[in-house]
Amino acid sequence: NPHLDLMEEDILYHLDLGTKTHDLPAMFGDIKFVCVGGSPNRMRAFAQFMQRELGLAGAGGDVADICAGSDRYAMYRAGPVLSISHGMGIPSISIMLHELIKLLHHAKCRDVTIIRIGTSGGLGIEAGSVVITDTAVDSSFQPRFEQVVLGDVVVRSTQLDKDLAEELLACSRDIPDFPTLIGHTMCTYDFYEGQGRLDGALCSFSSEKKLEYLRRAYDAGVRNIEMESTAFAALCGLCGLKAAVVCVALLDRLEGDQIRASHEVLWEYQQRPQRLIAAFIRKRLG
């Protein structure tokens, strides 16, 4: 954004940070990996996990929320790894990404890899499988993100870094206790009708129509469904960031709509993308 160079101060409002109030290069200049996910608690736990995995001082203790002055997002640091929550859905992750990318720019970070880790609904795959996204697609199975800008519809590419996806898949071979695959991820604007669920407050279609739609998605290469990947891929791609999406499937949507696994099982599922990303970061750091 060329307008940033003309600003006397840039206030990253939703992160409770700013170019005049904080020394961003000193705070973040050596960040090499940024991991984002929906839940503040999950991203705090991931930062603590990375402290242990990297053998950092203070491992096992609590981590400070860098964005504690804001109630929108939470941000934690573990050495060269930044762990940030993004909330649920495209509007929430879009706001966070705009300010995060500006933060990386102001901090003069270089060669940063950004990864979304999260949960999703699987499509024709076993619950607990981890999907590495090659391309994020919209509800029509097209690799695009549509954004209305000044009244015009702007279409942006959602292609993710293929080499990074393959590198993550190679890392998964050292973690044999859960299946990992590469596939398309479908991103929707809604959890219920937008994902073909029959159990929302509204439903305007039959179970037959639902299954027909989900099978068409599967035939188009979709292996999981979530609500952030198209905006994430588009923004990161336009700003030159190498990006990946790694999500665990909590269920197979071809078999049902509601998540019925126990809290213990779901907790273990949620650790799987984190374990893969930790292995990837350890390998990158040597």
C-alpha positions in Angstrom: 0.0 0.0 0.0 1.8 3.2 -1.2 -0.3 5.3 1.2 1.5 3.8 4.2 4.7 5.7 3.4 2.8 9.0 3.7 1.5 8.3 7.2 3.1 10.0 10.1 1.9 7.2 12.4 0.2 3.8 11.7 -2.1 2.7 14.5 -2.7 -1.1 14.4 -5.9 -0.6 16.3 -7.2 -4.1 16.7 -3.8 -5.4 17.8 -3.2 -2.5 20.2 0.1 -1.7 18.6 1.4 1.3 16.7 4.5 2.7 15.0 4.9 5.5 17.5 3.8 3.7 20.6 5.9 0.6 20.1 9.4 -0.2 18.7 8.1 -2.7 16.2 11.5 -3.7 14.7 12.9 -4.4 18.1 9.8 -6.4 19.1 9.3 -8.4 16.0 12.2 -7.9 13.5 13.5 -11.4 14.0 10.2 -13.2 13.5 10.5 -16.0 10.9 7.2 -17.9 11.4 3.7 -16.7 12.0 1.0 -19.1 12.9 -2.6 -18.0 13.0 -5.7 -19.8 14.2 -9.2 -19.0 15.3 -9.2 -19.5 19.1 -7.1 -17.3 21.5 -6.8 -20.2 23.9 -5.6 -22.5 21.2 -3.0 -20.0 20.0 -1.7 -19.5 23.6 -1.4 -23.2 24.0 0.5 -23.4 20.6 2.9 -20.7 21.8 3.6 -22.7 25.0 4.0 -25.9 23.0 6.5 -24.2 20.7 8.5 -22.9 23.7 8.9 -26.5 24.8 9.6 -27.8 21.3 12.3 -25.2 20.7 13.8 -25.6 24.3 13.3 -21.9 25.0 13.8 -20.2 28.4 10.6 -20.1 30.4 9.2 -23.2 28.7 6.3 -24.6 30.7 5.3 -21.2 32.1 2.6 -18.8 30.9 3.1 -16.6 27.9 2.2 -12.9 27.7 -0.5 -11.7 25.4 1.2 -8.9 23.4 -2.3 -7.6 22.3 -3.7 -7.6 25.9 -5.0 -4.1 25.5 -7.4 -5.3 22.8 -10.2 -7.7 23.2 -10.3 -8.6 19.5 -7.2 -10.8 19.0 -4.5 -12.4 21.1 -0.8 -12.6 20.2 1.9 -14.6 21.7 5.6 -15.1 21.0 7.9 -18.2 21.2 11.3 -17.2 19.9 11.1 -16.7 16.1 7.5 -17.9 16.1 4.5 -15.5 16.5 1.2 -17.1 17.4 -2.0 -15.1 16.7 -5.7 -15.7 16.9 -7.9 -14.5 14.1 -11.5 -15.2 15.2 -14.0 -17.0 13.0 -14.8 -16.2 9.4 -13.5 -14.1 6.5 -14.2 -10.6 8.0 -12.4 -11.4 11.2 -9.3 -12.9 9.7 -9.2 -10.2 7.1 -8.9 -7.4 9.7 -6.3 -9.3 11.6 -4.2 -10.0 8.4 -4.2 -6.4 7.2 -2.8 -5.3 10.5 -0.4 -8.3 10.9 1.0 -7.8 7.4 1.6 -4.1 8.2 3.2 -5.1 11.4 5.7 -7.3 9.6 6.4 -4.5 7.1 7.0 -1.9 9.8 9.1 -4.4 11.8 11.3 -4.9 8.7 10.8 -8.7 8.9 12.3 -10.8 6.0 11.6 -14.3 4.7 8.5 -14.9 6.9 6.4 -18.0 6.5 2.8 -17.7 7.6 0.6 -20.7 8.3 -3.0 -21.0 9.3 -3.6 -23.9 11.6 -7.2 -24.9 12.5 -10.1 -27.2 12.4 -12.4 -28.0 9.5 -15.1 -30.4 8.3 -13.6 -33.2 6.2 -15.1 -34.4 2.9 -14.7 -38.1 2.1 -11.8 -38.4 4.6 -11.4 -40.0 8.0 -12.1 -37.8 11.1 -8.7 -36.7 12.5 -7.1 -36.4 9.1 -4.9 -33.4 8.5 -5.4 -31.5 5.2 -2.6 -29.3 3.7 -4.3 -27.0 1.3 -3.0 -26.7 -2.2 -5.7 -24.3 -3.4 -8.5 -22.5 -1.5 -11.8 -22.5 -3.4 -15.1 -20.7 -2.9 -18.5 -22.2 -2.6 -18.6 -22.8 -6.4 -15.3 -24.7 -6.2 -13.5 -21.8 -8.0 -10.0 -20.7 -6.9 -10.9 -17.1 -6.2 -11.7 -14.6 -3.5 -14.2 -11.9 -4.4 -13.9 -8.6 -2.5 -16.1 -5.6 -3.1 -13.9 -2.5 -3.3 -15.5 1.0 -3.8 -18.6 -0.8 -5.2 -16.7 -3.0 -7.7 -16.2 -6.7 -7.3 -12.4 -7.5 -7.3 -11.4 -11.1 -7.9 -8.2 -12.3 -6.4 -6.2 -15.6 -6.8 -6.2 -18.1 -3.9 -3.3 -20.2 -5.0 -1.0 -21.2 -2.1 2.7 -22.0 -2.2 3.0 -25.5 -3.7 6.6 -26.0 -2.5 5.7 -25.2 1.0 2.7 -27.6 0.9 5.0 -30.4 -0.3 7.6 -29.6 2.4 4.9 -29.8 5.0 3.7 -33.1 3.5 7.2 -34.5 3.7 7.4 -33.5 7.4 4.2 -35.4 8.0 5.9 -38.7 7.1 7.8 -38.5 10.4 4.5 -38.4 12.3 2.8 -41.7 11.3 0.0 -41.8 13.8 -2.5 -39.7 11.8 -3.2 -39.4 8.1 -2.0 -36.3 6.2 -2.9 -35.3 2.7 -2.9 -32.4 0.2 -6.2 -31.3 -1.3 -8.5 -28.3 -2.0 -10.1 -26.5 0.9 -13.5 -24.9 0.3 -14.1 -21.7 2.2 -17.6 -20.5 2.9 -19.1 -17.4 4.5 -21.4 -19.4 6.8 -21.2 -22.5 9.0 -24.7 -23.8 8.5 -26.6 -23.2 5.2 -23.3 -22.1 3.4 -21.8 -25.5 4.2 -24.9 -27.5 3.3 -25.9 -28.3 6.9 -29.4 -29.6 7.7 -29.2 -28.6 11.4 -29.2 -24.7 11.3 -32.0 -22.4 12.4 -32.9 -22.2 8.6 -32.7 -24.8 6.0 -34.1 -24.5 2.5 -32.9 -27.8 0.9 -33.3 -31.5 1.2 -30.8 -34.1 2.5 -30.5 -35.3 -1.1 -29.6 -31.9 -2.4 -27.1 -31.5 0.4 -25.3 -34.8 -0.5 -25.4 -34.0 -4.2 -23.6 -30.7 -3.5 -21.0 -32.2 -1.2 -20.3 -35.0 -3.7 -19.8 -32.4 -6.4 -17.3 -30.6 -4.1 -15.5 -33.9 -3.5 -15.3 -34.6 -7.3 -13.9 -31.1 -7.7 -11.0 -32.0 -5.4 -12.3 -30.5 -2.1 -11.2 -32.5 0.9 -12.2 -30.1 3.7 -14.4 -27.1 4.4 -13.7 -24.0 6.6 -14.3 -20.3 6.7 -11.1 -18.4 6.3 -8.8 -19.9 3.6 -9.7 -17.9 0.5 -9.2 -14.5 2.2 -6.0 -15.8 3.8 -4.5 -17.1 0.6 -5.5 -14.0 -1.4 -4.0 -11.5 1.1 -0.8 -13.4 1.7 -0.3 -14.0 -2.0 -0.8 -10.4 -2.9 1.7 -9.3 -0.2 4.4 -11.8 -1.2 4.2 -14.0 1.9 4.8 -17.7 1.5 1.6 -19.2 3.1 0.0 -22.5 3.9 -3.2 -23.7 5.5 -3.1 -26.9 7.6 -6.4 -28.0 9.2 -7.6 -31.2 10.9 -10.9 -32.6 9.9 -13.2 -33.1 13.0 -15.7 -35.2 11.0 -16.6 -36.5 7.5 -19.4 -34.2 6.3 -20.6 -37.0 3.9 -21.6 -38.9 7.1 -23.2 -36.2 9.1 -23.4 -32.5 10.2 -22.8 -32.4 13.9 -19.5 -32.9 15.7 -20.1 -35.8 18.1 -16.6 -36.7 19.2 -15.8 -36.3 22.9 -13.8 -33.3 24.1 -10.8 -35.5 24.8 -10.8 -36.8 21.2 -11.4 -33.3 19.7 -8.5 -31.9 21.9 -6.2 -34.6 20.5 -7.3 -33.9 16.9 -6.5 -30.2 17.4 -3.0 -31.0 18.5 -2.3 -32.7 15.1 -1.7 -29.6 12.9 0.3 -28.1 15.8 2.6 -31.2 15.9 3.1 -31.1 12.2 3.9 -27.3 12.2 6.3 -27.8 15.1 8.2 -30.5 13.2 8.3 -28.2 10.2 9.7 -25.3 12.2 12.3 -27.5 14.0 13.5 -28.8 10.6 13.7 -25.3 9.2 15.7 -24.1 12.2 18.0 -27.1 12.0 
